[in-house]
Amino acid sequence: MNKARLVERIAELVQSKELDGVADLRDESDRDGVRVVIELKRDAVPQVVLNQLFKLTPMQSSFGITFLAIVDGQPRVLPLKAILEHFLEHRKEVVSRRTRFDLARAEERAHVLAGLVIALDHLDAVIATIRRSSDPPTAKAALVKNFGLSEIQAQAILDMRLQRLTALERDKIVAEHREVLALIERLRAILASEQLVLDIIVQELEAVKQQHADARRTEILPEESELTMEDLVVEEDVVVTVTRAGYIKRAPVSTYRAQRRGGKGRRGAAARDEDPVEHLFVASTHDVLLVFTSVGKVYALKVYDVPEASPQARGKAIVNLLPIAQEERVAALISVKDFAAERYLLFATRGGKVKKTPLSAYANPRSTGIIAVALEEGDDLLGVRVTDGNSHVFLGTHRGMGIRFHERDVRPMGRGAAGVRAITLRAEDYVVAMAAFSAEDRGDILVVAERGFGKRTSVAEFRLQHRGGGGIKLMQVTARTGNVVGMRHVAGDEDLLLVTANGMLIRTRAAEVRQFGRATQGVKLIDLEEGDRVAGIARLAERDEGEEDSESGTLF
């Protein structure tokens, strides 16, 4: 493709929105060379745009090579190393066969020269023998008999010209005989030593290089793997929301600017009365999204495959992205960077059970999903967290109870296990949230009630218990606060993102939420409209101090 067609192709991609981030395209080619200038938008990532150009235009082309070779008379497809090994064996065979041929010729010549030397040493007797013979056959037979020569040597003597009888020619024959004997010794040494054969191969390749090599015209660059979708997608933190009916979407975190607590928030989703927002979390576009359903199965989806939509949009039905059965609904979601073997997935159910399974067990989910956890009749999956196996686990309940225990109390189990008892629940109570944090990371437990009230309470106020206990008071639940709907472990420097059932969103600093004791109601975090309630909460961990819109989202 020529330069003009390339520029035209780039322009087509920009116009069709397939190539993002390009602000201007100019052809500045002149007599000094080809120059195409692409100016980027302020928020564009240069490497991503370059990857898109490589992927969508002929700026970079790849082609396959089939290493087909004839080995032992049969065609075989070989890797590069095997080809080089077979080539080396071929060259060794060529050198060996050539050396054996040269040795045979040298030995034949040495045999003839040895006869000529004998003839020269007995020149008068040889001449007399020839003169007495009646014909050449008789002369040959007499030479063989009288001087112990072979027929070949005798014939060579008969064929020798008279001029070779001079002293100078005699010296030449003797010198040639010594040279041939030395050559025979060297050829035999080559055949007896593999290293000498390899040295000859190297010398011959060097000679070919000296004779035919010229300056390289192409530039060799470090190997680059084939571009993937991740190379074409800008890595950024996004807010992912899922409604009760299973509509999912993502929007950049920067869309939601921080407000002071107690505000009304902004419209975050076009929610309907019968389809409130149920799940809210923050992830990177390059993360893998694990979607856990009500029947205990898990599906995998790249975050960048979640459709991007405005905060006011409802999103897309998740059944259009994953093969979720009609009787399944989304129960929990979590995003992971990789499936390192030393990490675990910690499951919690509304019925108060927990289960720990190595994260690597979920590394290769089938397109139709795999079993994630076994659920008892009437129980639902509440949440899933990634842990290091040595964390503290905190569960909060609908009626304001909480329990803190060590993750070591939960032994690792397989994917199909149901788990063990984590908290003993009172009548009409159920678990609403789970947090997992380092044993050294104290921080605060931030709890939010459905009527918009919330507070921070130091982790130190919740004694470490064994799993299975009834827990202690987490929040004073009253008609004014409503029941507990969410809980997070915070350090104080994060932003919080609250979403209501009617789709309102508010982003505020965790440090602005006051600290209270366990058995208190807290303060108002969001001013709710009549009939609305808080549906979920996510934590945004700050990435760069002082940069309001540069937080990294983590799901807790």
C-alpha positions, -999 to 999 in steps of 0.1 A, spaced: 0 0 0 14 34 -10 17 64 12 -14 82 -2 -36 51 4 -21 48 40 -31 84 48 -66 78 33 -70 46 54 -60 64 86 -85 91 78 -113 65 72 -106 49 106 -107 83 124 -140 92 107 -156 58 115 -144 61 152 -124 29 150 -93 49 157 -96 71 188 -74 99 201 -64 115 167 -69 152 165 -52 160 132 -36 141 102 -12 158 78 9 146 49 42 165 51 62 144 25 87 162 3 117 155 -18 137 146 13 114 117 22 80 105 34 66 122 65 30 117 79 22 136 110 -5 124 134 -15 148 162 -32 133 192 -59 146 215 -48 159 249 -62 128 268 -49 102 242 -23 76 251 4 76 224 13 39 227 -23 28 225 -29 49 193 3 35 179 -8 0 186 -42 7 169 -23 20 139 -2 -12 137 -33 -33 141 -57 -15 117 -34 -3 90 -5 -18 69 21 1 89 30 -33 104 25 -66 87 32 -101 99 35 -133 79 40 -169 87 70 -190 78 68 -228 73 102 -244 81 98 -274 57 130 -294 51 139 -328 36 153 -350 64 164 -385 56 145 -383 23 113 -372 39 97 -338 42 94 -325 78 84 -292 94 111 -283 119 117 -256 145 147 -233 139 170 -250 163 163 -284 147 170 -269 112 203 -256 123 212 -289 139 203 -308 107 223 -283 86 253 -288 109 251 -326 105 248 -322 67 279 -300 66 298 -325 88 288 -353 64 298 -332 33 332 -324 48 338 -360 59 329 -374 25 350 -348 7 379 -356 30 376 -394 24 376 -387 -14 406 -365 -12 424 -391 10 417 -418 -16 431 -397 -44 461 -387 -23 469 -423 -14 466 -433 -51 490 -405 -60 514 -414 -31 515 -450 -45 525 -438 -80 551 -414 -66 566 -441 -44 571 -462 -76 587 -433 -94 611 -427 -65 621 -464 -66 627 -461 -104 648 -430 -100 668 -447 -72 675 -477 -96 675 -457 -128 702 -477 -148 687 -511 -139 652 -499 -148 664 -486 -182 683 -519 -189 652 -539 -180 631 -519 -203 656 -521 -232 658 -559 -228 620 -563 -230 605 -572 -264 572 -552 -258 555 -530 -231 537 -559 -214 569 -578 -210 586 -546 -197 558 -541 -172 560 -577 -160 598 -575 -156 596 -542 -136 570 -558 -112 592 -589 -107 626 -573 -104 617 -542 -83 587 -553 -63 564 -527 -79 527 -529 -85 513 -529 -120 501 -493 -115 536 -482 -104 552 -501 -133 528 -485 -158 536 -450 -144 573 -457 -149 567 -468 -185 546 -436 -191 572 -413 -176 588 -389 -200 626 -388 -204 628 -352 -192 618 -363 -157 651 -381 -155 669 -349 -149 681 -340 -115 656 -311 -112 626 -332 -121 639 -359 -97 639 -334 -68 603 -323 -78 591 -359 -76 606 -365 -42 592 -332 -29 558 -340 -42 559 -374 -26 567 -358 8 538 -333 4 514 -360 -5 524 -381 25 519 -350 47 485 -344 31 475 -380 38 484 -376 74 464 -344 77 433 -359 60 434 -389 83 436 -366 113 405 -347 101 385 -379 98 396 -389 133 386 -356 150 351 -341 150 365 -308 162 388 -305 131 357 -311 110 338 -283 129 368 -260 124 367 -265 86 329 -258 86 335 -225 105 363 -215 81 342 -222 50 313 -202 64 336 -173 72 349 -175 36 313 -174 23 306 -144 46 337 -126 33 328 -132 -3 291 -125 -3 283 -104 28 272 -68 23 258 -41 46 224 -50 61 196 -30 46 169 -38 71 168 -30 108 165 -58 133 143 -47 162 136 -66 195 109 -92 191 74 -78 198 45 -102 205 13 -100 185 -10 -72 195 -39 -81 217 -71 -63 225 -55 -50 257 -28 -32 236 -56 -13 219 -75 -3 250 -64 25 273 -59 12 308 -80 33 332 -102 29 362 -139 26 356 -170 23 377 -190 -8 369 -227 -10 380 -251 -39 377 -289 -36 383 -311 -63 399 -324 -72 364 -288 -78 352 -280 -47 332 -243 -38 333 -223 -8 322 -190 10 329 -181 46 331 -147 63 338 -141 71 375 -133 107 366 -169 111 356 -179 112 393 -162 142 409 -159 143 447 -186 161 467 -188 169 504 -208 143 524 -245 150 528 -250 162 492 -277 148 468 -252 133 444 -257 131 406 -277 108 384 -257 76 380 -282 53 362 -316 54 346 -330 32 373 -365 20 373 -386 12 404 -385 -25 396 -348 -25 386 -326 -8 412 -288 -9 412 -275 -38 432 -237 -40 425 -212 -12 423 -174 -15 422 -143 0 406 -119 -19 383 -92 -14 356 -102 -19 320 -75 -45 317 -88 -66 346 -106 -98 343 -142 -96 356 -153 -127 374 -191 -128 375 -206 -151 402 -243 -161 399 -270 -172 423 -265 -209 414 -229 -208 424 -213 -206 390 -186 -182 378 -181 -166 343 -151 -146 331 -153 -113 312 -128 -87 303 -137 -53 319 -131 -36 285 -158 -58 270 -184 -43 294 -201 -17 273 -192 19 282 -222 42 288 -230 75 303 -238 77 340 -275 82 331 -277 51 308 -291 18 320 -265 -3 304 -267 -36 285 -282 -69 296 -254 -91 309 -271 -121 292 -259 -106 259 -223 -108 271 -223 -141 290 -243 -173 286 -261 -169 319 -292 -192 322 -326 -177 327 -329 -189 363 -295 -174 372 -289 -138 384 -257 -120 392 -248 -125 429 -213 -110 431 -186 -96 409 -149 -92 414 -120 -80 392 -85 -96 392 -53 -87 374 -39 -122 373 -45 -156 389 -14 -159 411 -12 -193 429 -4 -177 463 -37 -159 465 -72 -170 474 -108 -162 467 -128 -158 499 -166 -164 495 -193 -152 519 -230 -161 518 -260 -143 532 -266 -172 555 -233 -166 573 -210 -191 556 -174 -186 543 -152 -206 519 -116 -201 508 -103 -215 475 -70 -209 457 -75 -182 430 -56 -204 405 -86 -228 405 -106 -202 386 -78 -193 360 -94 -211 331 -132 -208 333 -151 -223 304 -173 -201 282 -203 -218 297 -190 -211 332 -177 -234 360 -188 -242 395 -175 -216 420 -192 -226 453 -219 -250 465 -249 -232 480 -273 -246 504 -311 -244 499 -323 -209 507 -288 -194 509 -273 -168 485 -238 -158 475 -231 -124 490 -196 -114 481 -161 -126 470 -127 -111 479 -92 -118 468 -69 -125 499 -34 -136 507 -44 -163 530 -33 -144 561 -59 -116 563 -85 -106 589 -121 -112 578 -150 -89 588 -186 -96 582 -215 -71 588 -251 -81 590 -284 -64 580 -294 -58 616 -261 -41 626 -240 -70 639 -203 -76 630 -177 -103 635 -139 -102 630 -119 -134 628 -86 -146 612 -86 -161 577 -65 -190 590 -97 -202 607 -110 -211 572 -90 -240 556 -86 -240 518 -113 -260 500 -121 -270 464 -144 -252 440 -173 -274 448 -172 -270 486 -200 -252 505 -178 -236 532 -180 -234 569 -199 -213 595 -186 -177 599 -212 -161 621 -243 -173 639 -272 -151 628 -302 -141 648 -338 -144 635 -345 -125 603 -309 -113 601 -284 -120 572 -249 -109 561 -248 -78 539 -211 -72 535 -176 -87 539 -142 -70 542 -108 -86 542 -77 -67 553 -41 -73 565 -36 -82 601 -13 -52 605 -36 -28 587 -60 -16 614 -78 13 598 -116 18 602 -148 -1 595 -171 22 575 -207 12 576 -236 27 557 -273 23 564 -301 23 538 -314 58 548 -280 74 540 -264 74 574 -229 62 579 -199 63 602 -164 51 607 -154 29 637 -118 19 645 -111 -18 638 -95 -20 673 -130 -17 688 -139 -51 673 -121 -78 692 -107 -107 672 -130 -137 676 -131 -173 664 -154 -178 634 -189 -190 641 -197 -166 670 -226 -143 672 -205 -111 667 -208 -77 684 -227 -45 677 -216 -28 645 -241 0 642 -271 11 662 -300 3 638 -331 25 642 -361 35 621 -341 68 614 -311 50 599 -327 20 584 -309 -14 582 -273 -18 572 -267 -21 534 -230 -18 531 -196 -19 549 -160 -13 539 -126 -13 555 -110 21 549 -78 39 559 -92 74 556 -75 86 524 -99 70 500 -129 83 481 -163 66 486 -188 60 459 -224 55 470 -252 45 447 -289 45 455 -317 23 442 -330 51 420 -296 54 404 -282 85 422 -244 85 428 -223 105 452 -185 105 455 -171 118 488 -139 115 509 -138 88 536 -120 112 558 -151 134 559 -171 106 575 -168 111 613 -156 84 636 -180 70 662 -182 41 686 -197 8 677 -232 13 691 -240 47 674 -260 58 644 -235 79 625 -241 110 603 -259 115 570 -237 108 540 -263 115 512 -295 134 511 -320 109 497 -351 117 478 -385 104 491 -387 66 487 -351 62 477 -325 42 496 -288 34 495 -281 3 474 -243 -1 474 -209 14 482 -175 11 466 -141 23 478 -117 43 456 -81 41 468 -62 73 461 -33 69 436 -16 103 436 -21 127 465 -38 159 455 -51 146 422 -88 144 426 -95 125 395 -66 100 395 -78 74 419 -73 36 415 -104 16 420 -103 -15 442 -132 -37 452 -136 -44 489 
